[in-house]
């Protein structure tokens, strides 16, 4: 405790770091304030049906990522997720389309061009999502519109307000990245998620101690222990394995020689990180876009099960997609042929393996061995909220037992602490942890 207080004092002594933290708090406060600013013409007291719609199913995930703005019919209702979707599309294009591949290799100028295209694509997605949101709002809270206002006339400016709100959130995130501390976009997503944690925790405690069959204090302690274990596992996934014992490294990763010095091949154990979950989650939202805004009660059993993120059908498909996307993302980010060529160009070789194609095949085999258990581990973390539901954990609180939300929370916290520690070490102060440097989300090569 004494060291923690001393660290806080050191943080306050560094003027640049202090200003960055204060600016971050200011922009986050603006974001949270905007989440409660209702669209002009909407009566907030008439949104009960919309808020009840977001209490369960995939709608609850959308509301969580927007920090409650979705259920509040706020100007920030669409949140930052359209930009995330556009970023994913651009990332795939940068791998599959030669034009964007060339742009990515142009360095800083190419990165700026890709960011410009990403913003344009975000606006395009927003112009599709804003009318969809208003259609759902009309179905769920059609009486919420103030008297004397025509819904069609209201919808046109409301679409532009929703699109402008999301772009303003994007601007806030970029300002946090430039002037504040941490990654602004990720920090905004984290704030939206964590805003629901206190209420979810209180509801969970109340349900455990009021219901006779809930298990009381014993079951509450059991789920807290499980939550702690899942958080630790998520930290391992986000940071990556820091070091493998030599005997396992030789068996799994192999080694190479360059100029007579023996080195281990730098393959990451979790090369895909959390991207497979994000890709899979985006696909699982597709049925919601076509059914939820219409009449889900008239849909087939299979479609209704896809709208329930606690159903076995949803989670089995979700887990399979994560495993497939883990292999896909690893394949497009790590090229065994290119690694083998680089090794040959630098006069490196793997003992017992011929240079060229045999080396590429060997690296590909090792990558497959590493990717499979990693994909199973990521899939397990992703379906943990559904498994928590089997223990009668409340739906809102179960979202913090795994999935994208928990991995985002852990990743953003680690990245932010890493930046604070870097500022402290540059000013010759002790870091946040006495046990060593904090490792970021990029992962650490196996060695």
C-alpha atoms as one frame of an Amber mdcrd trajectory, in Angstrom:
protein
   0.000   0.000   0.000   2.855   2.360   0.840   4.502   1.704  -2.542   1.188
   2.312  -4.309   0.731   5.698  -2.615   4.342   6.591  -3.424   3.739   5.680
  -7.078   0.675   7.931  -7.205   2.775  10.786  -5.825   5.429  10.165  -8.479
   2.770  10.186 -11.193   1.506  13.552  -9.947   5.046  14.990  -9.891   5.526
  14.392 -13.632   3.793  17.367 -15.260   3.369  15.803 -18.714   1.939  12.578
 -17.291  -0.354  14.487 -14.928  -1.743  16.575 -17.787  -2.283  13.518 -19.951
  -4.220  11.732 -17.197  -6.382  14.800 -16.488  -7.111  15.263 -20.212  -8.081
  11.580 -20.435 -10.506  11.959 -17.512 -12.004  15.070 -19.140 -12.643  13.394
 -22.493 -14.025  10.268 -20.811 -16.393  12.465 -18.769 -17.595  14.142 -21.989
 -18.237  10.710 -23.510 -20.206   9.514 -20.485 -22.222  12.735 -20.394 -23.138
  12.341 -24.074 -24.392   8.799 -23.402 -27.304  10.304 -21.467 -28.172  13.074
 -23.978 -31.352  11.804 -25.622 -32.134  12.412 -29.298 -34.076  15.672 -29.780
 -37.806  14.968 -29.836 -37.649  11.763 -27.760 -39.331  11.539 -24.360 -36.884
   9.622 -22.082 -39.676   8.448 -19.763 -41.240   6.443 -22.624 -38.223   4.232
 -23.323 -39.109   1.395 -20.929 -39.803  -1.093 -23.723 -36.531  -0.279 -25.483
 -34.606  -0.684 -22.215 -36.302  -4.010 -21.473 -35.328  -5.186 -24.985 -31.648
  -4.690 -24.120 -31.816  -6.686 -20.885 -30.982  -9.966 -22.636 -29.867 -11.548
 -25.884 -27.514  -9.945 -28.370 -29.133  -6.557 -27.766 -27.592  -6.559 -24.286
 -24.137  -6.896 -25.872 -24.806  -3.949 -28.188 -25.994  -1.877 -25.242 -22.958
  -2.866 -23.193 -20.473  -1.828 -25.883 -22.245   1.551 -26.163 -22.124   2.127
 -22.405 -25.931   2.130 -22.137 -26.356   4.788 -24.846 -28.246   2.308 -27.061
 -31.052   1.800 -24.532 -31.112   5.531 -23.679 -31.797   6.517 -27.317 -28.777
   8.760 -26.927 -26.973  10.755 -29.574 -24.130   8.252 -28.970 -26.445   5.231
 -29.392 -24.433   3.665 -32.240 -21.207   3.956 -30.261 -17.756   3.268 -31.669
 -18.550  -0.197 -33.079 -19.153   1.033 -36.690 -15.561   2.283 -36.717 -14.345
  -1.059 -35.343 -16.240  -2.870 -38.109 -14.722  -0.563 -40.737 -11.241  -1.144
 -39.281 -11.689  -4.910 -39.505 -12.779  -4.647 -43.149  -9.788  -2.445 -43.997
  -7.444  -4.840 -42.212  -8.726  -7.725 -44.322  -8.439  -5.632 -47.494  -4.839
  -4.781 -46.587  -4.114  -8.507 -46.646  -6.183  -9.631 -49.638  -6.156  -6.660
 -52.072  -2.819  -5.692 -53.727  -3.773  -1.983 -53.857  -4.158  -1.805 -50.086
  -1.115  -4.049 -49.563   1.001  -1.533 -51.464  -0.538   1.299 -49.455   0.302
  -0.451 -46.190   3.958  -0.752 -47.230   4.229   3.007 -47.837   4.826   3.700
 -44.166   3.278   6.702 -42.434   1.757   8.163 -45.613   0.127   4.832 -46.434
  -1.210   4.526 -42.886  -2.838   7.955 -43.170  -4.501   6.972 -46.461  -5.847
   3.768 -44.894  -7.182   5.774 -41.937  -8.951   8.118 -44.365 -10.582   5.204
 -46.181 -11.544   3.717 -42.806 -13.352   6.929 -41.836 -15.203   7.016 -45.167
 -16.257   3.386 -44.689 -17.358   4.194 -41.126 -19.663   6.930 -42.445 -21.099
   4.461 -44.956 -21.796   1.908 -42.218 -23.357   4.612 -40.039 -25.725   5.700
 -42.808 -26.969   2.093 -42.899 -27.089   1.495 -39.141 -28.720   4.802 -38.166
 -32.002   4.137 -40.070 -31.999   0.555 -38.739 -31.686   1.838 -35.188 -34.541
   4.304 -35.722 -36.760   1.564 -37.177 -36.162  -0.515 -34.055 -36.742   2.550
 -31.862 -40.091   3.175 -33.581 -41.148  -0.452 -33.038 -40.118  -0.544 -29.394
 -40.879   3.022 -28.327 -43.072   4.515 -31.023 -44.978   6.574 -28.447 -41.767
   8.139 -27.160 -41.817  10.796 -29.868 -43.064  14.151 -28.622 -46.571  15.079
 -29.731 -46.874  17.045 -32.922 -43.674  15.658 -34.462 -43.942  13.545 -37.608
 -41.779  10.400 -37.430 -40.529  10.721 -41.012 -39.492  14.332 -40.490 -37.841
  13.319 -37.194 -35.906  10.414 -38.780 -33.957  12.465 -41.331 -32.095  14.757
 -38.881 -31.930  11.940 -36.309 -29.900   9.816 -38.761 -27.374  12.603 -39.178
 -27.254  13.196 -35.407 -26.551   9.501 -34.729 -23.846   9.413 -37.414 -22.317
  12.650 -36.113 -22.406  11.276 -32.557 -20.381   8.211 -33.524 -17.881  10.313
 -35.471 -17.552  12.630 -32.454 -16.750   9.580 -30.290 -14.095   8.640 -32.836
 -12.677  12.179 -32.584 -12.625  11.905 -28.776 -10.766   8.609 -29.010  -8.140
  10.052 -31.333  -7.666  13.067 -29.030  -7.178  10.724 -26.061  -4.528   8.832
 -28.024  -2.710  12.048 -28.977  -3.121  14.148 -25.839  -4.057  11.645 -23.147
  -2.896   8.266 -21.910  -3.605   4.897 -23.499  -5.328   3.966 -26.767  -8.337
   6.266 -27.009 -10.659   4.006 -29.021  -9.988   1.003 -26.792 -10.344   3.155
 -23.675 -13.766   4.399 -24.776 -14.942   0.832 -25.389 -13.624  -0.173 -21.961
 -15.394   2.726 -20.241 -18.653   1.746 -21.929 -18.274  -1.835 -20.721 -17.149
  -1.049 -17.190 -19.946   1.518 -16.708 -22.367  -1.391 -16.284 -20.189  -3.333
 -13.839 -21.364  -1.687 -10.544 -25.055  -2.189 -11.350 -24.455  -5.751 -12.570
 -22.476  -6.564  -9.413 -25.198  -5.173  -7.129 -27.874  -7.157  -8.989 -25.800
 -10.336  -8.675 -25.254  -9.853  -4.936 -28.952  -9.158  -4.448 -30.005 -12.251
  -6.386 -27.635 -14.502  -4.432 -28.826 -13.343  -1.027 -32.544 -12.957  -1.726
 -33.427 -16.110  -3.691 -33.722 -19.255  -1.583 -32.315 -21.587  -4.256 -29.444
 -19.309  -5.327 -26.821 -20.813  -2.982 -26.221 -17.654  -0.954 -22.738 -16.680
   0.173 -21.117 -20.007  -0.798 -22.148 -19.799  -4.456 -21.233 -16.117  -4.563
 -17.715 -16.920  -3.338 -17.475 -19.776  -5.883 -18.335 -17.501  -8.799 -15.894
 -14.833  -7.582 -13.127 -17.475  -7.530 -14.109 -18.589 -11.034 -14.117 -14.957
 -12.187 -10.640 -14.454 -10.728  -9.361 -17.561 -12.552 -10.855 -16.380 -15.853
  -9.296 -12.930 -15.425  -5.878 -14.538 -14.834  -6.349 -16.685 -17.939  -7.309
 -13.587 -19.933  -4.152 -11.823 -18.764  -2.104 -14.772 -20.039  -3.906 -14.584
 -23.390  -3.550 -10.818 -23.759   0.091 -10.599 -22.668   1.189 -13.815 -24.304
   3.408 -16.443 -22.712   6.585 -14.639 -21.622   8.899 -17.622 -21.576   8.793
 -21.317 -22.397  11.079 -23.826 -20.719  13.911 -24.757 -23.065  12.862 -28.384
 -23.455   9.352 -27.391 -24.596  10.626 -24.571 -26.789  12.869 -26.965 -28.708
  10.065 -29.417 -29.157   7.359 -26.910 -30.170   9.179 -24.004 -31.780  12.462
 -25.419 -33.012  15.669 -23.430 -33.290  17.797 -21.856 -35.953  21.431 -20.931
 -36.356  22.712 -17.625 -37.698  26.451 -17.162 -37.921  27.092 -20.047 -35.539
  24.837 -18.640 -32.792  21.824 -20.743 -31.879  18.497 -18.880 -31.658  14.864
 -19.845 -31.234  12.421 -19.011 -34.013  10.272 -16.062 -32.858   6.788 -17.558
 -33.194   4.060 -16.123 -30.966   1.952 -18.578 -29.038  -1.125 -16.332 -29.415
  -0.389 -14.629 -32.713  -4.083 -13.905 -33.409  -4.700 -12.396 -29.956  -8.375
 -11.366 -29.534  -9.060 -10.719 -33.238 -10.769 -14.124 -33.857 -13.345 -13.308
 -31.159 -14.023  -9.905 -32.718 -14.415 -11.404 -36.208 -16.677 -14.191 -34.948
 -18.765 -11.776 -32.866 -19.291  -9.557 -35.910 -20.645 -12.527 -37.882 -22.909
 -13.586 -35.001 -24.497 -10.115 -35.073 -25.702 -10.662 -38.671 -28.950 -12.524
 -37.735 -29.722  -9.687 -35.335 -29.583  -7.128 -38.134 -32.172  -8.999 -40.233
 -34.472 -10.419 -37.548 -34.406  -8.348 -34.373 -35.711  -5.214 -36.074 -38.566
  -7.201 -37.623 -40.482  -9.863 -35.670 -38.145 -12.309 -33.899 -41.066 -14.210
 -32.374 -42.075 -15.318 -35.894 -38.580 -16.585 -36.755 -37.597 -20.241 -36.750
 -36.198 -22.005 -33.661 -32.705 -21.971 -35.150 -32.749 -18.231 -35.805 -34.164
 -17.498 -32.332 -31.387 -19.569 -30.781 -28.823 -17.465 -32.677 -30.316 -14.378
 -31.029 -29.732 -15.865 -27.579 -26.035 -15.700 -26.682 -26.573 -18.206 -23.866
 -27.998 -20.952 -26.110 -25.960 -24.058 -26.979 -26.480 -23.457 -30.707 -25.098
 -19.930 -30.525 -22.060 -20.876 -28.450 -21.137 -23.982 -30.471 -21.214 -21.976
 -33.721 -19.406 -19.106 -31.977 -16.626 -21.428 -30.738 -16.198 -23.073 -34.160
 -15.963 -19.670 -35.849 -13.331 -18.555 -33.342 -11.202 -21.642 -34.019 -11.489
 -21.139 -37.788 -10.721 -17.420 -37.554  -7.727 -18.140 -35.327  -6.189 -20.256
 -38.088  -7.225 -17.710 -40.729  -5.808 -14.681 -38.901  -2.600 -16.521 -38.014
  -2.184 -17.566 -41.653  -2.548 -14.021 -42.981  -0.269 -12.437 -40.363   2.500
 -15.059 -40.258   3.821 -16.219 -43.630   6.028 -19.354 -43.274   7.372 -18.949
 -46.822   8.460 -15.374 -46.147  10.038 -16.402 -42.833  11.962 -19.187 -44.562
  13.181 -16.790 -47.270  14.280 -14.203 -44.697  16.131 -16.888 -42.776  17.894
 -18.091 -45.934  18.752 -14.525 -46.936  20.443 -13.986 -43.551  22.374 -17.286
 -43.843  20.242 -18.832 -41.116  18.995 -22.410 -41.008  17.207 -24.902 -38.785
  19.482 -27.831 -37.856  18.321 -30.955 -39.679  15.968 -29.035 -42.015  16.924
 -28.033 -45.561  16.555 -24.339 -46.478  13.687 -23.195 -48.683  10.418 -25.107
 -48.922  11.307 -27.759 -46.275  11.957 -24.956 -43.784   8.655 -23.266 -44.694
   6.794 -26.583 -44.273   8.486 -27.142 -40.924   7.538 -23.677 -39.655   3.976
 -24.182 -40.933   3.728 -27.461 -38.991   4.981 -25.791 -35.817   2.517 -22.936
 -36.268  -0.352 -25.426 -36.577   0.711 -27.172 -33.369   0.787 -23.871 -31.521
  -2.403 -22.465 -33.069  -4.694 -25.396 -32.207  -4.398 -25.278 -28.392  -4.376
 -21.484 -28.582  -7.639 -21.469 -30.556  -9.270 -23.837 -28.042  -8.156 -21.577
 -25.198  -9.570 -18.462 -26.908 -12.851 -20.255 -27.662 -13.140 -21.366 -24.029
 -12.666 -17.798 -22.781 -15.270 -16.587 -25.304 -18.037 -18.986 -24.199 -17.416
 -18.503 -20.473 -20.391 -16.088 -20.091 -22.724 -18.868 -21.240 -21.078 -21.337
 -18.851 -21.491 -18.777 -16.057 -25.197 -18.703 -16.897 -25.384 -22.399 -15.981
 -24.455 -21.347 -12.418 -27.458 -18.988 -12.393 -25.235 -15.929 -12.691 -27.266
 -12.891 -13.715 -27.058 -12.096 -17.434 -25.523  -8.640 -16.938 -22.824  -9.912
 -14.567 -22.056 -13.037 -16.633 -20.715 -10.813 -19.455 -17.663 -10.095 -17.298
 -16.774 -13.806 -17.064 -15.173 -13.889 -20.498 -15.763 -13.053 -24.113 -14.779
  -9.891 -25.899 -15.730  -7.629 -23.001 -13.333  -9.178 -20.461 -10.452  -9.399
 -22.955 -10.940  -5.738 -23.881 -10.954  -4.734 -20.208  -7.775  -6.675 -19.455
  -6.016  -5.540 -22.622  -6.802  -1.847 -22.204  -5.803  -1.833 -18.528  -2.482
  -3.505 -19.345  -1.765  -1.102 -22.224  -2.602   1.949 -20.105  -0.474   0.767
 -17.185   2.358   0.075 -19.609   2.277   3.675 -20.873   2.183   5.078 -17.333
   5.118   2.869 -16.373   7.087   4.069 -19.400   6.635   7.687 -18.299   7.752
   6.813 -14.766  10.853   4.968 -15.938  11.825   7.812 -18.295  11.827  10.161
 -15.317  13.873   7.633 -13.277  11.029   6.661 -10.953  10.158   3.097  -9.997
   7.630   1.397 -12.234   4.161   0.246 -11.225   5.335  -3.289 -10.519   8.473
  -4.261  -8.661   8.512  -7.658 -10.390   9.356  -6.259 -13.810   7.992  -4.515
 -16.866   4.398  -4.880 -17.906   4.016  -6.557 -21.276   1.526  -5.142 -23.735
  -1.058  -6.791 -25.920   1.250  -7.314 -28.821   2.417 -10.579 -27.338   5.943
 -11.762 -26.707   7.836 -14.089 -28.962   8.497 -17.560 -27.692  12.131 -18.127
 -26.905
